[in-house]
Amino acid sequence: MTIEAGTLPFIHAGSLGPIELPDDMAARIVQAIEAIVWETNLTGLNSIDFLLDDKAFSVLEINTRPSSTMALY
């Protein structure tokens, strides 16, 4: 299936989940979340968007609302 959006190189075409992460990767993601929460005093129900590429991850954004993919979990 091909999805086109003009000249945009990447677009969101759906969500998958839940996925199994290796324990070390899950721990690194939790550490990143804890650091963000501590630094910003974030409270309540929030979500994190991140990219996972093999053994690396990048935090994209923190959303101060539940994730739209919450139903997957």
HELIX and SHEET records of a PDB file:
HELIX    1   1 ASP A   23  THR A   40  1                                  18    
HELIX    2   2 MET A   70  LEU A   72  5                                   3    
SHEET    1   A 2 SER A  47  ASP A  53  0                                        
SHEET    2   A 2 ALA A  56  ASN A  63 -1                                        
END                                                                             
